[in-house]
Structure formats: structure tokens, C-alpha cells
Amino acid sequence: MAADGSSSLSPRTRTADTPSGADSLSRQLSQQEIDAVFQNIQDRKREAPAVKFDFRRPDRIPKSQVRAILLLHDTFVRSRVSSLSAYLRSYLTVNLVSVEQLSYAEFLDGLPSPTCIVSLGLSPYDGNGVLEINPSLVFPIIEMLLGGTGKSSANIQRDLTEIEQRLLDGLFRIILQDLREAWKAVTNVDFTIESMETEPQLLHVLAPNEAVVSIGIEVRIGETVGMMNIAMPSIVIKMMRQKFDQQWSVRKTHASESEQARILRVLREGTVTVEARMEGPTLTVQDLLSLREGHLLTFDFPIDRPVELLVNGARKYTGHVVSTGKKRACQVEIRRPLPSQGKIRDERSGGSGEGDSG
């Protein structure tokens, strides 16, 4: 230990019984002790174990885009509550449970069998998405559409008949409309139903190892709870990356000084229209229509009244008309910044100036 209480890695150390002020007795650290010190340092620097990379799923999208998809489908969930409540005439709650990246095979393995699963067209993009609704939701909804309460069919596990599939057309039409409106925030996607199956493994719209973004949504109707799952191909979402960046990028509320200087350099060469306006009394339409050649109008503008100076039609300054020789000008006295516009500081500008009255 050093005299101030701090530790030292010096190969020479002072013994504990060395008297103050006396020559210290020292010894040299062995090579094993030095190696032990550096070994401890390396152990502390070790990070978490490396994560294996699966080359079979190269189409994974960045986490920032996953968060953007989560926000997008959160909007879809909120709109779905109102539209389905009105369609089923029943109170329900809808919650966004998860947004994760899986392979298509893993997505299908997590679905019940039998179930109601449809292939979605994603025009104008190539590829197909998948929409699945659990049987625990499908049969209560069908019963409600036929006038029932939807409480007695929660545990039915069987394939849908052709008539029942036709009854669900209205439900899917509302869901796909809400999806289109939610995705309009990023791009226009025309979701359409291309086919319907009851066995997930029979819907061969994607390769088993193809990466998809899985969106899990929980729907609760009274005491009935079930899941609706959506799968979008990662390769299609990667094609929309630029559109996602444009929509969900964080916008700065205040420009930096360098950005203000750059904008000011660009604006310096621009031109604006400046006019000094002396506003007099008002005139009725009847008096205006009765004007004839030779009539005299008195504007009655006092000499001490300030003149409004307009820049591109906006009131920006007030001042007074002055003259020097045969020239007329407007001397600016008060600057009136618009409260709805930002300010760009120009260090070279002064507090007042002169300009032609136009």
C-alpha cells in the first residue's frame, strides 16, 4: 500500500513494519504474482459470450425498424378496437403482445391446428404475408354474427366449413382495411386475401427458412380470449427501409448553429418584395361605386403615424417615410418578428436599416 492508501503495481513494495522516515526494506514481485495481476485485469475486461449468427436467416431487419413496425401496428390495434366493436356490436379489447423475427417454419409451429389462416397479397410488392386467427376467437365471432352471445363456442376445435368461411369475409374485410390505413403512414400496401386454409403446414407461401416479422395481437371479447397473428416477409420490409427511415426518423426541434449558418448562406441570394404601406380610412362599397371622374378622395394620413413595412406581404417593420433630395425612403424604427416563425441569427445584421419604400 502507498502512503496515501492507494494500491500500487510497482514491483517493489514497502514492508508493514518499516518505520516512518527510515530506509524502506523492499522485495521484488515474482513472475507468478505479476502474471496473476494481469490475469485479473483480463478477466474483468471479458464481455458476455459471443452470440451465434444463423446464416440461414440473413434477411433480419435492424431493431430500429422493428420498433417502427411496433408503433405502426399499435396504431392498427387502436383502430381495430373501434371498427370490430361496431361490427360485432360488442365490447372488446385488443392488445399488441409481441413483434419479433422468426423463420417461417418457427412461425407455423407456434400456431394451433386446426385454425383459420389466410395468405395475404402485398401489392405492389412481391411476396405474401400471413394472417391467422385462433379458433378460440373464430367460432365465438361466427356465433355473434349469427345472433348468438358467443359464449358457448369457445372450446370448439374443428375445421371451418365453407359456409363459415364465407361468414368471415366481412370480418377479414374490416381487418384488412384497418391494416391498409395503418401502413399508409409508411407506404401504400393493398392487402388482399388470396387463399384460406385450416392447417398451417398446408399454406406454402414462403420457404421454411425464410425470415418473417411476426406480430402477435391478443383479442378479448367478454370472457373469450384468443390471438391473431400476422407474418410479414423480412425481405419485403427491408425493401421499405427508406420509407421507414423517412417516416419514423427523429426530427430535431431546434437547428444547430452550423445548420442555421448553412441555411442563411443559401437564403442570402434570395429576393423578397418590400413595400411601405400608408393605410388610410376605409371606404364603403356604395361610395366606391359612386365615384366619378373628377371626385377627390382624402386619405387623411397623419405625418406622425408610423408606416407599416411589409416583407412578402407580412408585417415585419414599422417606421417613417423620410426624404433626401428627390429620393424617398422608409426609416425602420421597430422590428416586429412573427411569433409563429423561428429566428436565424445573423451576426452581421444591425438593429435598424433603411430601404426603398417600393
C-alpha angles and dihedrals in degrees: 000000000000122000091260093054097257123128123246134206092203113133089232119068132185117241119241095240097053108125118237113268095011127115108277124239110225140184132199121246115244122241090250092056092049091049090050091054093052091043090057091051092051092048090055091051094053113112132206116301116276118267117235116244116223108217090189089073106047095149097078113140125222121270092245090062091047089056089050090053089050091054091046094053091043085065089048091052093053093050091045092059093061097039096048093043089056093044096048094033089226136106114255140165126220124196131185103231107176147351113197142149118247140154115263090247091054090049092053092046090059094057125092121246123255101027142138110269128164136189114237125211113219103200128211087024123073118243136046137265128207132231120190130182119192119241088238086070102031099061097045088050092051090050091051091050088055093052101268131123096247094230102106100055101055096109100045113129112186141103120283117253121230091254091053090049089054090050089058094057092091092049093051091046091058093045093050092047090054089048092052092050092048094049092049086081086070108019141330110271120175104213111201134170112244101170142352129217137177097208114063094209091059094061101090100177096126136031113264093242095044113119119242136179108237119207116194118199125183118214122194121191109179105303093343117100127182143150133250114199128196125191123194122186110251091220090060092049090049088057088058094050095110091050090050091050091051093049104039102032114123112255119216114235093205128035118230121245091255091053091049090051091050093050091047091053089054093047096049093081093050124104129226133189114245123189134170110219125199104198115202134179123317124254128213120236090241092057090045092054091047094057114121135182110287097026116134124221120200113206094188098206109172116229092231095052112106118244120234112235112206125200112199088339095308121114104245109150142017124209146129134276112250133180136209115185108315094339127098124204142164118243110212114225107160128033115211111195116198110247093218095057131073125238129240113201117226111192091197096056120096131216096260139014146176129245141168116273091230 
